[in-house]
Amino acid sequence: MNPLNMKKNHTLQRTGGFTLVELLVVITIIAALAAVAFTVGPRMKRRADAAKSTQNMRQIGAVAGVFSADNSMKLPALVLPSVPAGTTAEVLWHEGLLFLTYPDVDKSKIKWDTAWWNTNNPFMRNPVMTATSKPKPFKPWFNGYSYNYRITANLGAYSESFMPALASISDPARTPFVVPFWNTRYSPADVAGADMKSFLVDNKMSVLFVDGHVENMTPSEYLSRKLDEMPRKP
């Protein structure tokens, strides 16, 4: 065999694969990228969910405005005082807003059907609320957005069917309406409570105010601004 051909074949064999050092370098890079993905990926998804939740809350404010225009400029009650056609059970505030948004959908689906919620992903479903959110996972009646119970307590003498007139709220830009939380309603104690922690992103929560704007803040900021006292009694 020609020695030149032997040398050429030998060279091809040496350059056709990876050396052990090269293989170890590739494995190290892959491991580093995987570590970054496992660390940063969930955090980025959580922030994306929080951004979507904020968008949802703005839509909640918009639909609440439509509800008010249809109901003598009153906000929805925590539990609506009248039961609309198509349902025999009490109607929670968020269900009433969904009935308004989806007038052609069977009301029982909105109230009870988890499959409908999973398929349609309505704006009343909080993406920040996960299967491990405590103490409740997602259910149509525990949808991840919570009504400020101070509205009911301070203006409606604790009557859950009380529909507050917008004119009775002296400072709508400082009066919280909705925050992310598992229960249908929340109290000031819930803001700084343990259950709220699973809804915080970067230690912050979104707050929808009665005037329709949304702010992100820490629970301590919520309390230091005395938002827990709003709305004030007349």
Backbone bond lengths (Angstrom), bond angles and torsions (degrees), N, CA, C in turn:
res aa  C-N    CA-C-N  psi(-1)  N-CA   C-N-CA  omega(-1)  CA-C   N-CA-C  phi
1 M - - - 1.472 - - 1.523 109.34 -
2 N 1.288 115.84 142.36 1.460 121.08 179.95 1.536 109.59 -64.75
3 P 1.337 117.86 126.97 1.469 120.91 -178.71 1.517 112.59 -58.91
4 L 1.338 117.14 -32.01 1.460 119.50 179.51 1.528 111.57 -65.88
5 N 1.358 115.56 -38.67 1.471 119.38 177.56 1.516 111.65 -66.53
6 M 1.327 116.20 -38.27 1.466 120.40 178.74 1.527 110.38 -61.83
7 K 1.336 115.10 -42.59 1.456 119.30 179.49 1.522 111.35 -64.16
8 K 1.344 116.17 -40.12 1.467 121.05 179.94 1.528 111.26 -64.57
9 N 1.351 116.34 -44.75 1.464 120.04 179.02 1.513 111.30 -62.68
10 H 1.314 116.64 -38.67 1.460 121.36 -179.72 1.526 110.70 -64.51
11 T 1.331 114.14 -38.90 1.471 118.79 178.83 1.514 111.16 -65.80
12 L 1.326 116.68 -41.46 1.460 120.53 178.81 1.518 111.55 -63.01
13 Q 1.305 117.19 -39.14 1.453 121.39 179.45 1.529 110.88 -64.59
14 R 1.321 117.42 -37.38 1.458 121.40 -177.99 1.532 112.24 -72.06
15 T 1.339 115.25 -33.00 1.478 118.31 -177.23 1.519 112.73 -94.82
16 G 1.314 119.75 0.42 1.455 121.81 -177.23 1.499 114.50 -85.64
17 G 1.340 121.90 -5.82 1.450 123.75 -177.24 1.515 111.33 -140.77
18 F 1.382 115.27 -174.10 1.456 121.16 179.67 1.517 109.53 -97.75
19 T 1.306 114.74 146.53 1.463 118.70 170.02 1.526 107.90 -82.05
20 L 1.295 117.03 167.96 1.463 121.71 179.87 1.524 110.59 -62.31
21 V 1.303 116.52 -39.79 1.474 120.27 179.49 1.521 110.82 -63.63
22 E 1.337 116.64 -44.37 1.461 120.37 179.18 1.520 111.47 -62.32
23 L 1.324 115.87 -40.71 1.466 120.01 179.03 1.518 111.22 -63.48
24 L 1.326 116.24 -41.84 1.466 119.99 179.04 1.526 111.13 -64.95
25 V 1.327 116.85 -37.02 1.467 120.27 177.91 1.523 110.69 -64.04
26 V 1.344 116.93 -44.78 1.472 120.89 178.75 1.518 110.94 -61.19
27 I 1.329 116.86 -44.07 1.470 120.93 179.72 1.523 110.37 -62.21
28 T 1.323 116.61 -40.65 1.465 120.86 179.67 1.524 111.16 -63.73
29 I 1.331 116.30 -42.61 1.469 120.38 179.36 1.520 110.74 -64.17
30 I 1.339 116.60 -44.11 1.468 120.53 179.40 1.522 110.50 -61.64
31 A 1.328 116.57 -42.55 1.463 120.68 179.74 1.525 110.96 -63.48
32 A 1.351 116.06 -40.22 1.465 119.65 179.59 1.525 111.00 -65.62
33 L 1.334 117.05 -42.06 1.466 120.91 178.65 1.526 111.15 -65.11
34 A 1.331 115.95 -39.11 1.468 119.81 178.39 1.524 110.73 -63.81
35 A 1.344 115.18 -41.11 1.466 119.22 179.36 1.522 110.86 -62.90
36 V 1.339 116.77 -41.38 1.461 120.93 178.26 1.523 110.22 -64.17
37 A 1.344 116.60 -43.03 1.466 120.85 -179.19 1.524 111.22 -62.24
38 F 1.343 116.48 -43.35 1.463 120.04 -178.90 1.523 111.55 -69.01
39 T 1.331 116.98 -28.15 1.459 120.81 -177.72 1.517 111.78 -87.91
40 V 1.323 116.59 -50.22 1.458 121.90 -173.89 1.530 111.78 -84.34
41 G 1.339 116.99 -35.07 1.455 121.15 -176.35 1.520 113.72 -54.39
42 P 1.333 119.43 -54.44 1.462 120.11 179.43 1.536 112.89 -60.95
43 R 1.344 116.13 -35.55 1.458 119.10 179.35 1.527 110.66 -66.64
44 M 1.330 116.65 -40.88 1.461 120.07 178.67 1.530 110.86 -65.96
45 K 1.339 116.60 -40.36 1.468 119.90 177.85 1.526 110.30 -63.88
46 R 1.314 116.63 -40.43 1.454 120.69 179.72 1.529 110.67 -61.79
47 R 1.319 116.41 -41.29 1.458 120.17 179.22 1.536 111.00 -68.27
48 A 1.326 116.01 -37.31 1.469 119.67 176.82 1.529 109.96 -64.45
49 D 1.332 116.79 -40.54 1.470 120.32 177.46 1.531 110.68 -63.22
50 A 1.336 116.04 -39.17 1.463 119.93 179.42 1.525 110.81 -64.93
51 A 1.332 116.72 -39.63 1.470 120.30 177.74 1.524 110.67 -63.68
52 K 1.331 116.29 -41.54 1.472 120.27 177.81 1.530 110.43 -65.43
53 S 1.327 116.51 -38.14 1.463 120.20 178.71 1.516 110.68 -63.12
54 T 1.327 116.89 -39.86 1.466 120.60 178.21 1.530 110.46 -63.54
55 Q 1.332 117.05 -41.10 1.467 120.60 176.42 1.530 110.44 -61.31
56 N 1.333 115.80 -42.51 1.462 120.03 177.69 1.522 111.13 -58.36
57 M 1.331 115.85 -41.70 1.463 119.39 -177.08 1.526 111.34 -67.09
58 R 1.316 116.62 -35.87 1.461 118.99 174.92 1.529 110.44 -62.55
59 Q 1.343 115.97 -37.65 1.465 119.07 178.28 1.525 110.50 -69.98
60 I 1.322 117.08 -36.09 1.468 120.11 175.12 1.524 109.64 -57.99
61 G 1.352 115.97 -44.31 1.458 119.87 178.23 1.510 112.41 -61.60
62 A 1.333 116.43 -40.32 1.467 120.23 -179.76 1.527 111.28 -66.03
63 V 1.335 116.73 -43.96 1.470 119.92 -179.37 1.530 110.25 -69.41
64 A 1.337 117.23 -35.29 1.466 119.71 175.58 1.524 110.41 -62.21
65 G 1.330 116.19 -34.70 1.464 119.62 176.09 1.514 111.74 -64.29
66 V 1.335 116.61 -40.57 1.470 120.43 177.27 1.531 109.60 -65.14
67 F 1.338 115.84 -42.60 1.468 120.00 177.71 1.525 109.86 -57.94
68 S 1.332 116.82 -45.13 1.463 120.62 -178.82 1.527 111.19 -61.75
69 A 1.334 116.26 -42.33 1.468 120.00 179.76 1.517 111.58 -62.09
70 D 1.343 116.57 -30.54 1.471 120.80 -179.97 1.528 112.61 -86.52
71 N 1.336 116.65 -7.57 1.470 119.97 -174.02 1.533 111.54 -133.24
72 S 1.313 114.62 54.53 1.471 121.78 173.94 1.519 112.92 54.08
73 M 1.331 116.49 38.19 1.464 123.62 178.44 1.524 112.10 57.50
74 K 1.333 114.24 46.78 1.462 120.53 175.28 1.522 109.74 -119.31
75 L 1.328 115.57 145.98 1.454 121.09 173.83 1.528 108.88 -75.11
76 P 1.334 117.25 156.97 1.466 118.00 175.31 1.520 111.01 -64.58
77 A 1.307 115.90 146.85 1.458 120.69 173.79 1.525 109.17 -74.89
78 L 1.318 115.60 161.75 1.462 120.00 174.57 1.519 110.03 -56.84
79 V 1.326 116.24 -43.92 1.463 123.24 171.13 1.521 106.67 -123.63
80 L 1.321 116.85 118.91 1.460 119.79 -174.07 1.522 110.65 -62.46
81 P 1.338 116.82 135.86 1.469 120.29 -174.30 1.518 114.34 -69.12
82 S 1.323 118.32 -22.88 1.462 120.49 179.43 1.522 109.86 -118.85
83 V 1.320 115.35 143.10 1.464 121.22 -179.90 1.523 108.47 -95.15
84 P 1.338 118.04 116.14 1.475 119.39 -177.64 1.514 111.98 -71.67
85 A 1.304 115.89 162.78 1.466 120.91 177.38 1.518 109.39 -60.59
86 G 1.314 115.39 139.62 1.460 119.96 178.62 1.507 113.79 104.85
87 T 1.336 116.62 -5.77 1.461 119.23 176.78 1.521 108.75 -147.62
88 T 1.314 116.18 147.38 1.465 120.86 -179.47 1.518 111.67 -111.59
89 A 1.333 117.36 -7.21 1.457 121.05 -178.70 1.516 110.12 -97.47
90 E 1.339 116.95 165.58 1.452 120.50 176.97 1.529 110.00 -60.58
91 V 1.302 115.57 150.20 1.462 121.39 -176.73 1.524 109.14 -111.60
92 L 1.316 116.00 118.40 1.450 120.99 178.36 1.525 110.06 -75.89
93 W 1.312 116.28 160.55 1.466 121.38 -174.19 1.525 112.65 -56.11
94 H 1.341 116.83 -42.52 1.469 118.83 -176.54 1.532 111.06 -72.16
95 E 1.340 116.23 -30.29 1.459 119.33 176.45 1.528 110.67 -67.19
96 G 1.333 116.07 -38.88 1.457 119.70 178.18 1.524 111.99 -61.09
97 L 1.339 116.65 -39.27 1.462 119.67 178.09 1.522 111.24 -68.80
98 L 1.318 117.30 -34.45 1.469 120.10 177.20 1.525 111.42 -71.37
99 F 1.324 117.60 -37.06 1.468 120.06 175.70 1.530 110.07 -58.36
100 L 1.335 115.25 -38.15 1.457 120.22 179.83 1.525 111.25 -68.80
101 T 1.327 116.01 -36.30 1.470 121.13 -177.23 1.520 112.06 -79.48
102 Y 1.336 117.10 -34.03 1.469 122.13 -178.43 1.534 109.35 -119.85
103 P 1.328 117.96 69.98 1.473 120.00 -174.32 1.525 113.88 -66.08
104 D 1.326 117.75 -21.92 1.465 120.48 -176.83 1.530 113.16 -95.30
105 V 1.315 117.77 -0.60 1.469 121.31 -179.46 1.523 109.54 -90.36
106 D 1.324 115.12 137.93 1.461 120.85 176.22 1.532 108.84 -54.08
107 K 1.320 117.21 123.43 1.466 121.12 -175.37 1.525 112.57 -61.65
108 S 1.324 116.84 -28.93 1.466 119.04 178.90 1.525 111.72 -66.28
109 K 1.327 116.63 -30.07 1.459 120.06 176.48 1.525 110.72 -65.64
110 I 1.323 115.43 -43.87 1.455 119.78 179.22 1.523 110.79 -64.01
111 K 1.328 116.99 -37.69 1.458 120.48 -176.46 1.525 113.63 -77.44
112 W 1.332 117.16 -37.45 1.460 118.26 -168.48 1.521 115.83 -126.35
113 D 1.311 118.35 -20.63 1.470 121.29 -167.00 1.532 111.95 -88.78
114 T 1.331 116.15 99.70 1.464 121.05 178.91 1.522 111.20 -62.00
115 A 1.334 117.52 -35.06 1.469 121.26 179.57 1.528 110.53 -61.95
116 W 1.335 117.68 -38.35 1.465 120.19 177.93 1.519 110.39 -63.25
117 W 1.315 116.44 -43.38 1.469 120.72 178.61 1.528 110.70 -62.63
118 N 1.341 116.34 -43.08 1.469 119.88 -179.12 1.527 111.21 -63.90
119 T 1.327 116.59 -36.50 1.464 120.76 -177.57 1.522 111.71 -76.41
120 N 1.330 117.13 -43.33 1.465 120.98 -173.13 1.529 113.86 -93.65
121 N 1.328 116.51 -19.81 1.467 121.37 178.22 1.529 111.54 45.30
122 P 1.333 118.53 60.41 1.462 120.57 -176.18 1.528 111.53 -67.74
123 F 1.316 115.87 164.29 1.466 120.60 -176.99 1.524 112.37 -64.45
124 M 1.308 118.05 -14.18 1.454 121.09 178.09 1.532 112.85 -84.68
125 R 1.320 116.92 2.24 1.466 119.36 175.11 1.525 108.86 -99.94
126 N 1.302 116.84 120.26 1.459 121.63 -175.63 1.533 110.29 -83.82
127 P 1.353 118.94 115.98 1.461 120.08 -179.68 1.522 113.40 -68.45
128 V 1.329 117.37 -16.98 1.459 120.63 177.21 1.524 110.80 -72.02
129 M 1.328 116.72 -24.56 1.465 121.01 179.97 1.522 109.28 -79.66
130 T 1.319 116.73 116.01 1.459 122.46 -177.09 1.522 110.30 -107.68
131 A 1.320 114.35 179.50 1.469 119.63 179.39 1.523 111.64 -65.24
132 T 1.338 117.14 -20.64 1.461 120.22 -178.78 1.521 112.66 -101.36
133 S 1.341 117.73 3.99 1.457 119.19 177.40 1.522 109.19 -61.46
134 K 1.311 116.01 134.02 1.460 119.66 -175.69 1.516 109.43 -105.98
135 P 1.363 115.16 148.25 1.460 127.20 -0.01 1.520 113.82 -91.73
136 K 1.338 118.54 4.58 1.469 119.96 -176.31 1.518 110.70 -127.68
137 P 1.340 118.59 138.38 1.468 119.88 165.85 1.519 109.42 -78.41
138 F 1.318 117.11 177.86 1.456 120.41 -178.48 1.529 112.35 -62.42
139 K 1.313 114.65 135.33 1.462 124.27 167.16 1.521 106.32 -143.25
140 P 1.334 118.94 155.86 1.467 118.95 178.80 1.524 113.37 -53.92
141 W 1.330 118.38 -30.46 1.462 121.13 -179.38 1.534 111.41 -94.43
142 F 1.330 117.51 -11.28 1.464 122.65 170.64 1.523 106.72 -120.29
143 N 1.319 116.34 75.73 1.462 121.29 -166.96 1.525 114.35 -93.00
144 G 1.325 117.43 -6.20 1.453 119.86 175.09 1.517 115.47 103.06
145 Y 1.337 117.29 0.70 1.464 121.07 173.97 1.524 108.81 -123.71
146 S 1.312 116.26 136.92 1.455 120.51 -167.86 1.534 111.89 -128.21
147 Y 1.314 115.28 138.98 1.471 124.90 -175.68 1.529 109.59 -85.16
148 N 1.318 116.40 137.88 1.459 122.01 179.18 1.525 110.64 -69.28
149 Y 1.337 116.87 107.70 1.460 120.49 -176.03 1.523 112.43 -69.26
150 R 1.337 117.99 -16.07 1.461 120.25 176.49 1.532 111.09 -62.85
151 I 1.328 117.37 -29.04 1.464 120.09 177.01 1.517 109.53 -62.22
152 T 1.328 115.21 -46.70 1.465 120.49 179.42 1.515 111.76 -66.99
153 A 1.337 116.25 -44.32 1.465 120.63 -175.21 1.529 112.07 -70.51
154 N 1.338 116.33 -48.36 1.464 119.10 -172.52 1.526 113.62 -78.83
155 L 1.317 117.46 -34.15 1.459 120.13 -176.58 1.524 113.08 -102.11
156 G 1.334 117.18 -27.58 1.461 120.38 -174.12 1.500 115.62 -112.51
157 A 1.359 117.12 14.96 1.467 121.25 178.26 1.528 111.77 51.79
158 Y 1.336 115.69 40.13 1.465 124.21 175.86 1.528 114.15 68.90
159 S 1.317 117.34 14.22 1.464 120.10 175.85 1.531 108.33 -82.87
160 E 1.320 117.35 114.62 1.457 120.64 -174.98 1.525 112.76 -71.74
161 S 1.318 117.66 -12.85 1.471 120.81 176.76 1.525 111.98 -94.94
162 F 1.337 116.38 7.04 1.460 120.80 -179.35 1.519 110.51 -74.24
163 M 1.337 117.22 127.30 1.462 123.19 177.00 1.525 108.44 -103.49
164 P 1.320 118.73 106.53 1.461 120.35 -174.66 1.523 112.49 -74.16
165 A 1.315 116.32 132.52 1.459 121.37 174.14 1.525 108.35 -71.51
166 L 1.321 116.65 136.40 1.462 120.13 178.86 1.532 110.55 -57.76
167 A 1.318 117.21 -34.30 1.459 120.45 -179.60 1.524 112.57 -65.69
168 S 1.341 117.22 -19.74 1.465 120.53 -179.50 1.526 112.43 -83.23
169 I 1.333 116.33 -8.73 1.464 120.52 179.38 1.524 107.70 -96.99
170 S 1.332 116.06 107.87 1.458 121.04 -170.02 1.517 113.13 -69.64
171 D 1.317 118.07 -29.29 1.466 120.57 -176.69 1.535 109.47 -136.32
172 P 1.332 118.09 75.43 1.470 120.62 -176.06 1.522 113.69 -62.01
173 A 1.319 118.48 -26.11 1.464 121.01 179.66 1.520 112.29 -74.96
174 R 1.337 117.32 -12.37 1.462 121.72 177.55 1.523 111.72 -117.23
175 T 1.319 117.05 7.24 1.465 120.29 -178.41 1.519 110.12 -103.99
176 P 1.334 118.66 110.33 1.475 120.10 177.44 1.520 110.94 -63.33
177 F 1.304 114.65 144.69 1.465 121.33 177.71 1.529 110.28 -114.34
178 V 1.333 116.56 -48.90 1.470 121.32 -175.88 1.527 109.33 -140.82
179 V 1.342 115.60 141.24 1.468 121.50 169.76 1.530 108.03 -133.19
180 P 1.338 118.24 161.77 1.465 119.80 173.69 1.533 110.41 -70.04
181 F 1.310 116.48 125.53 1.471 121.61 178.15 1.510 107.23 -169.37
182 W 1.327 116.40 159.58 1.462 119.63 -174.09 1.527 112.96 -75.90
183 N 1.330 118.00 -31.45 1.456 120.55 -172.60 1.529 111.29 -85.97
184 T 1.333 115.64 163.15 1.458 121.01 178.13 1.519 111.37 -62.30
185 R 1.327 116.72 -31.20 1.460 121.96 179.86 1.525 108.77 -135.44
186 Y 1.324 115.62 161.79 1.461 119.37 176.40 1.523 109.27 -135.94
187 S 1.316 115.42 154.32 1.458 122.21 177.27 1.529 108.72 -115.94
188 P 1.330 119.43 168.58 1.464 120.50 177.79 1.529 113.09 -55.34
189 A 1.325 116.56 -34.81 1.463 119.17 179.81 1.521 112.00 -64.28
190 D 1.329 117.24 -29.62 1.464 120.74 -179.74 1.526 111.97 -70.41
191 V 1.331 117.37 -28.70 1.467 120.16 -175.55 1.519 111.28 -59.69
192 A 1.321 116.47 -43.95 1.461 120.76 -179.19 1.526 112.48 -99.20
193 G 1.330 117.47 8.90 1.456 121.38 -176.95 1.520 113.48 -80.61
194 A 1.318 114.98 170.49 1.466 121.15 -177.19 1.517 112.31 -65.51
195 D 1.339 117.53 -34.76 1.464 120.27 -177.06 1.532 112.60 -66.15
196 M 1.323 116.65 -24.89 1.460 119.79 -179.00 1.528 111.97 -72.11
197 K 1.312 117.67 -22.19 1.465 120.73 -172.79 1.525 112.65 -60.39
198 S 1.323 117.25 -33.92 1.466 119.09 -178.43 1.523 112.26 -73.78
199 F 1.340 117.49 -7.77 1.463 121.24 178.16 1.527 112.50 -103.17
200 L 1.325 117.36 -3.82 1.460 120.54 -178.66 1.524 110.20 -84.53
201 V 1.309 116.27 142.67 1.455 123.09 174.47 1.524 106.83 -125.72
202 D 1.322 116.31 120.80 1.466 121.45 -172.07 1.525 109.74 55.47
203 N 1.335 114.85 36.71 1.469 123.52 178.52 1.522 113.11 66.22
204 K 1.341 117.67 18.63 1.455 120.28 -178.80 1.521 111.15 -124.54
205 M 1.317 115.05 156.22 1.456 121.77 174.55 1.523 108.44 -128.21
206 S 1.314 115.98 156.21 1.457 120.65 175.49 1.520 109.24 -89.15
207 V 1.318 115.95 143.15 1.466 121.35 178.03 1.529 108.23 -127.41
208 L 1.327 115.87 121.39 1.466 121.85 173.98 1.522 108.06 -92.12
209 F 1.323 116.25 125.74 1.461 120.96 179.89 1.529 109.87 -96.90
210 V 1.323 114.91 162.85 1.459 120.71 -175.78 1.525 111.44 -60.30
211 D 1.332 117.51 -30.91 1.466 119.10 -179.26 1.529 112.84 -78.17
212 G 1.348 117.63 -2.32 1.462 122.06 174.18 1.510 115.66 101.78
213 H 1.328 119.84 -8.93 1.463 119.61 179.49 1.524 110.35 -87.26
214 V 1.335 115.53 158.27 1.460 122.01 -177.15 1.531 108.76 -122.89
215 E 1.317 116.39 136.64 1.461 122.20 175.44 1.520 109.34 -127.30
216 N 1.349 116.10 148.69 1.458 122.12 172.82 1.519 108.81 -103.30
217 M 1.308 116.72 131.68 1.465 120.73 -177.21 1.523 110.59 -155.73
218 T 1.314 116.04 162.69 1.452 121.08 175.08 1.530 108.92 -80.84
219 P 1.317 117.92 157.84 1.467 119.18 175.66 1.526 112.73 -57.56
220 S 1.329 117.01 -37.46 1.467 119.55 179.79 1.525 110.95 -65.50
221 E 1.336 117.32 -35.72 1.459 120.12 176.65 1.523 110.49 -66.61
222 Y 1.321 116.60 -40.68 1.472 121.24 177.30 1.530 109.59 -54.95
223 L 1.327 116.12 -45.34 1.460 120.18 -177.09 1.525 111.54 -75.60
224 S 1.334 117.65 -38.34 1.467 119.83 -177.92 1.528 111.50 -66.97
225 R 1.335 117.02 -29.10 1.460 120.89 176.80 1.536 111.92 -82.23
226 K 1.320 115.79 1.30 1.458 123.60 179.26 1.524 112.56 59.59
227 L 1.330 114.45 32.80 1.467 118.88 175.06 1.521 111.08 -69.74
228 D 1.342 115.23 -20.50 1.469 119.09 178.70 1.522 112.28 -67.47
229 E 1.347 117.27 -13.87 1.459 120.95 179.20 1.525 112.70 -93.39
230 M 1.338 116.80 -4.28 1.461 121.19 -171.99 1.539 111.35 -97.15
231 P 1.334 116.97 142.20 1.460 127.10 0.12 1.524 111.63 -79.37
232 R 1.306 116.82 150.64 1.458 120.50 178.56 1.529 110.38 -76.22
233 K 1.296 114.63 150.23 1.461 118.64 177.17 1.518 110.06 -64.87
234 P 1.330 117.42 144.06 1.474 120.05 -179.61 1.536 111.15 -61.05
